Amino acid sequence: MAERTEHLEAVLLSAVRPSQEQEKRFLAFLAEKYGEGTTLTWQKSDDYPDGFRLEVGAEVYDWSAGGRLSQFKDALEKLAATQGDVIPLLKETVLSWTPQAMAQEVGTVLTVGDGIARVDGLEGAAYGEVLLFDGGVRGMVQDLSEDSVGCILFDDDASVCAGSTVRRTGRTAGVPVGEGFLGRVVNALGVPIDGGGDIRADGYRAVESPAPGIIDRQSVDTPLETGILTVDSMFPIGRGQRELIIGDRQTGKTAIALDTIVNQKGKDVICIYVAIGQKASSVAQLKKTLETHGAMDYTIIVNATASDPAPLQYIAPYAGCAMGEYFMNKGRDVLIVYDDLSKHAIAYRAMSLLLERSPGREAYPGDVFYLHSRLLERAAHLSEEKGGGSITALPIIETQSGDVSAYIPTNVISITDGQLILETRLFFSGQRPAVNVGLSVSRVGGDAQTKAMKKAAKTIRLDLSQYREMESFTQFASDLDESTAKLLSYGQGLMRMLRQKQFHPYKQYEQVILLVAGLNHVFQEIVPEQLDTFIPALLQHFGETQGALCNTIEQTGQLSDDQQSQIIEISKEFVQSYFSK
């Protein structure tokens, strides 16, 4: 402070020169605030006919009508950030509010372009703080240097130019949250963009918040059923887990995520779909699809389209996570899909290069790993003391020509608890979902399966690995012995059984029945092509004639030896009757 007050000059802007008495009061205020030795200079300005503006270095005391109105708006915004419903408190706030002699730190825009502004004069600005530019444009501090501040802009920067003023708000970036967002499409700032009117928020959460600590978590032990036989049987996903979906373009990554969302109907799971860098028409079609299957009632879509500026694409997944944390902290279970983090990293790379940060591997900045780790670590299964809620994350990564060893894929693989690797070769051969069973993995494993599913799927991965090995050895052979032919036929039947149409999720008992029958060679003699029509008929038969057995498996998650034998016997009888018609 001593260095700062050696020679500090204050400038008073007003339409009328202050009287001697007023000048004495100004000097007394400056001496108390900044110490002795501060000088005061008056400048005539018709911009403040009903007040004045006092500039002391980078700090500004705006006592005009506009400045007092701005203070009042800030008071209401702070009230909205701390209270869920501000309506009952508005009258009290209006009646009790009085203007205060509060300094606002004001800066000047040096350069602006491509959604990035460089600002001079904001010495006290903090990383992640929201700034307010001329014309109501909002920005966020993203880069701190000795002589200036780098800021990303969330709104159209047409009204921002070099020389424009910008002021600090003292708040971090956040989004409104609440039950009213269910069934709606919002942008990265929580503003509805689906034409459905305003949304009444229940609160306000910062987009960036610390991940739960180890003490605040519990182990992942409750399955989040996808309804996809391949996933639930071999790569189970638990509530609180982070499972990466990775593959080339157009291999069914989003299809797996949508099937999982559709399968949460009636399971009391809130779903959030974050679309990053996609076409607006694609997201509109996706919303229509979810509405068709009755899934929008419990889903929020956060959309940052390809036409949105990079800062909005960058902030979108954090905003979606903040919305999910609102429900998690209330003890609810949340599923959040980030589609996709490859485009998210590209948006961050564009911002970082414009902010003149040093590029590293593939031109990404050095903190790109932290970009995704601090996002995905917020997915957790909270302890009972914290309410027991959970966030399950399904990040999606797009690869180029199946290269999972690239920079961003390896980063996210190391952060997540497993990955579903989709192959173009499998996809175009008709295997849908095109999951590579050999390379995919779930690091939670059987902890996220019911006992019935664990027992039914016991040998499927081993059987499929034997089939793949035998298939690679015999693909050029013309003569096959009987045992090899049987093994190949059995493996082909299993692969055909794992084929599943989109938006046709299996219930748990249906998956158990198929696994028990398939792994006990019930389908051995059936031509693989016939399984497409046979499997729905078999499941329909069980649903119509074995209701008690199906309900027991579905509700208890248990499978006894007697029930297993019963499923095998009934399946064999149905095979004989089905093909004898």
N, C-alpha and C positions, 0 to 999 in steps of 0.2 A: 504493500500500500504506500510505503514511503516513497519508493521510486515512482509510483504512479502519480503521486500528488505533488511532486516537486514543481511542476508547471502544467496544470490542467486547465484548459480553456473551455468554458461553457458558453453555448450560443442559445439565446432566447429568441424564438421566432413568434411574432404576434402582429396583429394589425395596428395596434396602438402601443406607443412607448409606455413602459411601466412607470408609475410614480416613484418618487424617492422612497416612500414607505414600502411599496411593493418590492423595489430593488433590494432594500435592506433585508426583507424576508427571504428573497431568493438567495442572497449571499449567506445568510445564516443557515439556510437549508443545505447549501453546497459545502459550507465549512463543517457542518455536522456529519454530512454523508461522506465527503471526500477529503476533509482536512483543510487547514488554512493554506492560503496561497492560490486558491482557485479563482480565476478571473471570469467575469461575466460580460458578454458582448451582446447587444441587442441588434436584431436585424428585422427590418419591416417586412411583413409577409401578409398578403391578403388572403392566403389560404386558410388562416385561422381567425376568422372574424369573431368567433364566439369563444375563444380560449387562447391557448398558447401551446408551444412545443419547445421543450428544453432538451438540448442535445449536449451530453457530456461524454466525449470520446465516442465509444460504440454504444453507449446507453442512452435511451430516449425516454423522456417523460412526456407523454402525449395527453394534454389536458384540453383537447378540443372535443367537440361533440362526438366526432367519429372515434376518437381515442377512448372516451368514456364508454361509448357503445361497445367497442371492442373488448373492454374490460368486463362489461356485463355479459357478453357472449362467452368469454372465457370462463366466467363463474358458472354459467349454465352448463357448459361442456364438462367442466370438472365435476359438477353435480351428477350429470348423466353417466360419467365414467365410474362413479362410486355407488350410485343407487340404481336399482333395477327399474323402478317406475318413478319418473320424476314429476308426474302430473300433480300429485298431492303436495309436492314441495315447491312448486313453481310460485304460488302466491306468497308463501313465506319468504322465498328468496328475493322476489321482486320488492316486497315491502321493506326488507331488512338491508338490502344492498346499498352501499354508499361508495362512491369513487375513492380510490386510494392513490397515494403518490407512489406508484410502482414503476420502477425502471424497466423498460423493455429494451433488450439488446437487439439492435437493428444493424443489418449488414447490407452490402451492395453486391449485386450480381456482376461478376466479371465477364463470364462467358456462359452461353447456354446453347444447347443443341443436342438432338437425338435423345431427349429425355434426361440429360445430364446438365447440371448447373454448377459452376464454380463460384463460390461466394466469398467475399472479403469482409472482415470486421466482426465475425461472430466468435470472439475469443472463448466464450464459455460454452459453446455448443458441444453436445455429447453425441457419441456414436449411437445411431438409431433414433435420435430425436426428430420429431416432426417440425418442419419449418413451414411458415406461411408466406407465400409470395404475393406480389400485386395481382389483383384480379381473382383472389381466392384460391390460386393454385397451391396444392399441397406437395410437399417433398419430404424426403427423409435423409438425414446425414449418413453418408456411407463411407466417407474418406476424410481423415483429419491430417492436415499438414501444418507446417509452421506458419505459413503466411495466408492460408485460405482453407476453405471447407468444400469438399465435394459432396454434392447432393443429387439424389435421384428424384425425378418428378413423377407423380402419380396421375396428374391431369395433363390436358393439352397445354403445351408450353408456348402457344401463340401469343399470349398476353405477357410473357416474361421476356425481357430483353436486357442487354448490358446496361447497367445503371439503375435497374429496378431495385426497389427496396425489398428486404426480406427480414422477417422477425422470427425469433425463437418462440416456441410455445411451452417448452418445459415438459412435454409429454412424449411418450414413446408411441410408435405406430400401433394401432389396434383395430379390431373389428367388432361390430355389434354381434351378440350371440343370443340364442334363445330358441324356444320351441317353435316360434313363428316362422323359422327358416325352413322347417321340414316341408318338403314338397315344392321348394322354390329353386330358381336359378339366380345366383348372385354373381357379381364380379369380385375381383380380388380384394375390394375394400368393403364387401358386405352389402353393396347397393343392389337391389333387385333389378334384373335386366330381362325378366320374362313377361313384362306387361301386366303383372298381377297386382299392382299397387304397392304401397309402402308396407314394410314389415315392422311390427312392434317388437322391439328387442327387450330381452329380459336382463341384459347386462352388457358389459364391454370388456373385452380381454385383449391384452397385448399380443401381437402376432408372434413375438419372440418371447419364450419363457423357458426357464430351466427344466430339464428332464427330471422326472422323479428319481430320487436317490435309491440306493439298494435297500435301505431299511423300509422305504415306503412301498416296496414291491413285494409280490409273492410269485411263486413259480407258476409257469403256464401249464395248466392241467385240465382245462375245459375246452372241448373241441369247438371250433367254429366251422360248421359243416358247409362245404361248398356245393354239395349235391353232385359233384363230378367224381365218378368212380375212381378214375386214375389218381386223383389228388387225395381223396379221403382214405383210400386204401393204402397208398404207398408214401405219400408226402403230406401227412395230416397237418392242418393249420390250427393252432390253439389261440384262444382269445388272449391278446396281449403280445402275439408273435409278430415278426416282420418277415414276410416271405416275398422274395423278389420274383417277378415274372419277367423273363428276359428272352429275347429272340429277335429275328429279323423283322422287317416291315411286312405286314399282312401275313402273319402266321397264327393269329388268333389270341394275342395277348389280352386285348380289351375284352374279347369274348369270355375268357375265363373270369375276369373281374366282374363282368355283368352277370354271368351265371351265378357267381357267388352272392352278388347283391340280391338277385331275384330269389335265391334260396333262403334268404333271411326273413322272408315273409312269415309273420306269426311267431318269430323267435325272439322278439323284443330286442332287436339289434338296430341301432341307428347307423345308417350308411351315408358316407360323404364321398362324392366323386369329384376329384379335382382335375379339370381338363386344362392342360398347359400347352399352348402353341398349336391348338387344333383349329380346324375351320369351324366357323359358327354354325354352318349347316350340319356338320357332323354331330355337334353337341345337341342341336335341335332334334335330330333324328334319334339320338341316344335317349333324350328325355321322352320322346314319343314312345319309344320301345319300352322304357321303364313304366310309363303310364299304362301301356297295354297289358303288362304283366302285374299291375297293381303294386309296383315297388316304389313309386314316387312318394307315397304317403309317408314313408319313413326315410326318405333320401333327400340330401341337399347336394346340389350341383354348384361347384365353384368354378367359374369359367373365365380363363384368361386366354383369349383367342390369339391366333397368329397375327392378327392385325393390331392387337394391343401393344403398347410400348414394352420394352424389355423389363422396366421396373415392376410393372404389374404382373408379368409372367414370373418374375423372381419372387414376389411376395405371396403369390397365390397359394402354394402348398402350406406355407406357415399360417396363412389366414384360415385355410381349411382345418388345419390341426388345432388352431385355437377354438374353432367352433366345436370340434370333437371333444376337446378337453372340458368344455362346459358340461357336456353330458357325462363324461367319464367321472368328473368330480362329484356328480350327483349319484354315482353308483351304477350308471348305465353302461352297457357294452356298445362299443362303436367300431365300425369297420370303415377304414378310409383308404381310398385308391388314389395313387398319384400317377396320372397318365399324361405325359411320362416325364421322368426325371432327366432323360437325355436332353430334351428341349429346355428344361429348367437350367441345366448346366450351361447350355449354349447361350441362353439369355443372360446368365450371370457372367459368362465370358465376355459378351458384348459390352455389358456395363463396366466390367473391370478394365477392359482395354480403353474405353472412353475416359475412365477415371485415371488413366495413365499408370496403372499398376503393372508391375513386371510380369510378362507372360512366362509360363513354364512349359511343361510337356503339353504338346498339342495346343499351345497358346492359352491353356487354361491357367488361371492364377493359382498361386500356391495353396490357397485356403479352400480350394474346391472340395476337398474331402470333408472339411468341417462344415461346408455348406449343407451336405446331406446327412452327416452324422448327427448334427444337432437337431435336425428335423426328425429322423427316424428313431433316435433315442427317446423321443417323447411318447412313442408307442410303448405301453406297459400294461401289466395287470396289477392294479393297486392292491395294497394289503387291506384286510378287513377293517383295520383302524381308520383307513383313508376312504372307506366306502365300498371297496371291492370292485370298482368299475374298471373298464379296460378299453384300450385302443389297439386294434389290430390293423397293421399297415400292410398294404399290397402295393409296393412301388413297382413301376414298370420301366424297363430300360430297353431301348431299341439298339440292336447291334448291326454292324455292317458285315455282310457275308459270314454270319455266324461267329464273328471274332469276339469271344467273351474275355479275351486277354487284353482288350483295349483299356484305356485309362479309366474312364467313367464306369464301365461294367465291373472292373476289378475293385474299384473303390466301393461300390454299392454291395457287391458280393461279400466283401469283408465286413460290412456293417450289419447285414441282415442275418436272420436265423435260418437261412436256407434259400434255395432258388429252384424255380420251375423253368427249365431250359426248353424252349420250343424250337423245333427243327423244320426248316423249309422242306427238306426231303420227305419227312414224315407227313407234313401238311399236304403236299401235292400228291402223295401216294394214297390219300384218302383217310389217313389216321387223324381223326379229330376228337379231342384236342391232341395236338402234335407234340406231346411231352416226351422228351428223351428220358426214358426210364433209367438209363445207366448213369447219366450225368446229373440229373436232378436230385435234390436232397432236401430233407427237413431236419434241422438240427434239434428240434423238439421231439420228433419221432413219436413213439407209442404213448408218451405222456399226454398227447392231445387226441387220443383215440378212446372210444368206449371199449369195454372188455369184449363186447360182441364183435366189433370191427377188428380188434387186434387178433382175436382168435380166428376169425374168418379169413383174414388176409395174411395169415402167418407165413406162407411159403411163396407168395406171388412174385416177389422180387427175385428170389433165387430161381424159380421156374423160368421167369422171363429172361434172366441173364444166361441160363443154360440154352434157351431157345436162340437168343441172339448169337451166341458163340457158335452153336451148331449150324445156324443159318449162314454165317459168314464162311464156314469151312465147306459147306455142301452146295454153295450157290452155283458152282461150275461142274458139279458131279452129275453124271447121268444115271448111275446105278446107286440105289440107296437100300441098305438092309432094312428089315422090318422095324427094328427098335428105333432106328434113326428116323424113319418115315413117320412112326407114331409120335416121336418127340416133336418133329416139325409140325405135324397136324395139330397136336395139343397146343403148341405155342401160337400157331396161327389163329386157333380158336380163342385163346386168351386175348390176343391183340384185337381181334374182332369184337370180343365182348367189351373191351375197354373203349370202343368207339361210342361216341355219344353226341346226339344232336344238340345244337345250342338251344337254350331255354327249355330243356327237358331234364331238370335236375331229378336225381333219384332220392327217395327217402332212405333213411338209414336201414330199415328192414329190407328194402329192395336191394341195396348194395350188399347186405349180408347174404341174402339168398343167392345172388349172382356169384359171389365169391365162393361160397360153400359148394354150389353146384359146379362151377367152372373148375375150381382147383381139385375137385374129386372126379374129374374126367367124365362128368355127365354129358358134356357137349362134344366128347371125343369123336364120335362118329358122324356128327352133323357137319355138312359142308359149310365152311365159314360164311359164304355169301347168304346162307339161309338163316344165320343167326340174327340178321337185322330185323326179320319179321318174327322169328321164334321168341326172342327175349321179351318183347312187350307182351306177347301172348302168355308166356310163362309167369310174368309178374302179375298180369291180370288174373290168371288162374289162382295164384296164391292169395291175392287180395279178396277174391270172391269166395273161396272155399276154406281158407285158413286165417280168418280174421283174428281169432284169439292169439295164434302164434305170432302174427305180424305185429299186433298191438303190444304183446309182451316184449318183443325185441326192441320196438320203437321207444317204449316208455321206460324200460328198465336198463337198456343198454347191455343186457346180459345174454349169453348164448350157452346153453347147457349141451352136454354131449348127446342127450336124448333129442333135443331140438335140432342139433346138427344132423343126426341120423335121419330124423323125420324129414328134413329139407331134402336130403339126398334121395330118400325113397320116393317122395312125392314128385321130385323133379324127373327121376328115371321113368316113373309111370306116365308122366305127362309127355315125355319125349316119345314113348311108344305110341300113346294115343294120338299125338299130334301128327306123326308121320305115317300112321296107319289109315288116316282118313282118305 
